[in-house]
Amino acid sequence: LGPTPGVQVSQQIAERREINDAGVPDALRRAAESEHAPLRLEASAALARLGTADGIERLAALRADPELEKGYRLHQLLGKYRLLAHEFEQAAGDFERVLERTPNYLPVIEDLGVVYCNLERFEDARDLWRRGLTINPDNAALREKIHLAEVQILARED
């Protein structure tokens, strides 16, 4: 049946103490190997945020974890860090996966639009951001992004 909640908390506390005694990247790598899926996810995301060579790969490897795969956060983080790494095709796939599960998640709608622009899919970006405006009609940043996408669409037509 697994450890009781009290034992799990004790294990997590012991792991965190051990992590605090190590250097940050090494500690994060050790945390990324934890048996606790949420800790693995956040440690891997922190490694990606630090720009370590293995950060995105560790996040991608977590797709094999059914507990993390069923949610959306793993793919949101993968998309975010792949966007920052200019891995636009992969970022698009990750963000699209998030929107399959949470279709009205505005931060991902905004980020996926940015990815589409980087892929020169300006119509897709515009349409996605318009969808975002149906969720939050007062979002001035989305209106500006839509305008910029339309400028690119018109420039391509010339």
Buried (B, 14 or more C-beta within 10 A) or exposed (E): EEEEEEEEEEBBEEBBEEBEEEEEBEBBBBBBEBEBBEBBBBBBBBBBBEEBEBBBEBBBEBBEEEEBEEBBBBBBBBBBBBBEBEBBEBBBBBBBBBBEEBEEBBEBBBBBBBBBBBBEBBBBBBBBBBBBBEEBEEBEEBBEBBEBBBEBEEEEEE
